[in-house]
């Protein structure tokens, strides 16, 4: 099965405002719109070719989460230069979730949230 399951195609975010959140990922994190529908559903593409789907949320309330709440926790974005990435995010006024810390297995990590409160990390290994 090693050659059948190749890796992650995309995580998906259920958003309050699909268009605005997709635009933020493009403007702040360097993604580009790969495909969109009238619904709207957006597939956005990172510089490395990976995707995120941004789709409309349903009527359920957002549960409170921490990095250790059961289920999917956060989206970690690999960066080539941690200091440059933090400076760029500072210029966009991101909400940092604490100080930088050491990554499991080595490297640097810092948590922040997107405009809708989804937990993201930047990671340099």
C-alpha positions as CSV (number, residue, x, y, z in Angstrom):
1,X,0.0,0.0,0.0
2,X,3.0,2.2,0.2
3,X,2.7,3.4,-3.4
4,X,-1.1,3.8,-3.2
5,X,-1.5,6.4,-0.3
6,X,0.8,9.2,-1.4
7,X,0.2,11.9,1.3
8,X,-2.1,14.7,2.2
9,X,-3.9,16.4,-0.7
10,X,-5.6,19.1,1.4
11,X,-7.1,20.0,4.8
12,X,-10.4,21.9,4.7
13,X,-11.5,24.9,6.7
14,X,-15.3,25.6,7.3
15,X,-15.4,29.4,7.2
16,X,-17.7,32.2,8.2
17,X,-16.6,34.1,5.1
18,X,-15.0,31.9,2.5
19,X,-14.0,34.7,0.1
20,X,-12.4,36.9,2.9
21,X,-10.6,34.0,4.5
22,X,-9.3,32.7,1.2
23,X,-8.1,36.3,0.3
24,X,-6.3,36.5,3.7
25,X,-4.4,33.2,3.0
26,X,-3.4,34.5,-0.4
27,X,-2.3,38.0,0.7
28,X,-0.7,37.0,4.0
29,X,0.6,33.5,3.4
30,X,1.3,33.5,-0.3
31,X,-1.4,31.1,-1.4
32,X,-3.2,31.6,-4.8
33,X,-6.7,30.7,-5.8
34,X,-6.5,27.4,-7.7
35,X,-10.2,26.8,-8.2
36,X,-13.5,28.2,-6.9
37,X,-17.2,27.5,-7.2
38,X,-20.3,29.7,-6.9
39,X,-21.3,28.1,-3.5
40,X,-18.5,29.4,-2.7
41,X,-15.8,26.8,-2.2
42,X,-12.2,27.8,-2.8
43,X,-9.2,25.5,-3.3
44,X,-6.1,27.6,-2.6
45,X,-2.6,26.5,-3.5
46,X,0.6,27.1,-1.5
47,X,3.9,28.0,-3.2
48,X,5.0,24.3,-2.7
49,X,1.9,23.0,-4.5
50,X,-0.1,21.8,-1.5
51,X,-3.8,22.8,-1.2
52,X,-6.3,24.1,1.4
53,X,-10.0,23.9,0.8
54,X,-12.1,26.8,2.2
55,X,-15.8,26.0,2.4
56,X,-18.9,27.6,4.0
57,X,-19.5,26.6,7.6
58,X,-22.8,25.1,8.7
59,X,-25.0,26.2,11.6
60,X,-23.0,24.5,14.3
61,X,-21.1,26.7,16.8
62,X,-17.3,26.6,16.8
63,X,-16.1,24.5,19.8
64,X,-13.4,25.9,22.1
65,X,-10.0,24.3,21.2
66,X,-6.5,24.1,22.5
67,X,-3.5,22.5,20.7
68,X,-4.3,19.3,22.7
69,X,-8.1,19.1,22.2
70,X,-9.0,15.8,20.6
71,X,-9.3,15.7,16.8
72,X,-7.3,17.7,14.3
73,X,-5.5,20.4,16.2
74,X,-3.7,22.9,13.9
75,X,-2.2,23.4,10.5
76,X,1.6,23.7,10.6
77,X,3.2,25.7,7.7
78,X,6.8,25.0,6.9
79,X,8.9,28.1,6.4
80,X,12.5,28.6,5.2
81,X,13.3,31.5,7.4
82,X,11.6,31.7,10.8
83,X,12.7,35.3,11.6
84,X,11.5,36.6,8.1
85,X,8.2,34.7,8.5
86,X,7.5,36.2,11.9
87,X,8.4,39.7,10.7
88,X,6.1,39.3,7.7
89,X,3.2,38.0,9.9
90,X,3.9,40.9,12.4
91,X,3.4,43.4,9.5
92,X,0.0,41.8,8.9
93,X,-0.9,42.0,12.6
94,X,-1.5,38.3,13.2
95,X,-2.6,37.3,16.7
96,X,0.3,35.3,18.2
97,X,-0.6,32.5,20.6
98,X,2.4,32.6,22.9
99,X,6.1,32.6,22.4
100,X,8.2,30.6,20.0
101,X,9.2,27.1,21.2
102,X,11.3,24.1,20.2
103,X,9.7,21.7,17.7
104,X,9.4,18.0,18.6
105,X,12.3,16.5,16.6
106,X,14.1,19.8,16.4
107,X,13.4,23.2,14.9
108,X,11.5,26.3,15.8
109,X,7.7,26.7,16.1
110,X,5.3,29.6,16.8
111,X,1.5,29.5,16.9
112,X,-0.9,32.1,15.6
113,X,-4.5,32.3,14.4
114,X,-6.1,33.3,11.1
115,X,-8.9,36.0,11.1
116,X,-11.5,33.4,12.0
117,X,-9.6,31.9,14.9
118,X,-8.2,28.8,13.3
119,X,-4.9,27.7,14.9
120,X,-1.8,27.8,12.6
121,X,1.9,27.2,13.2
122,X,5.0,28.3,11.4
123,X,7.8,25.7,11.6
124,X,11.4,25.9,10.6
125,X,13.3,22.5,10.8
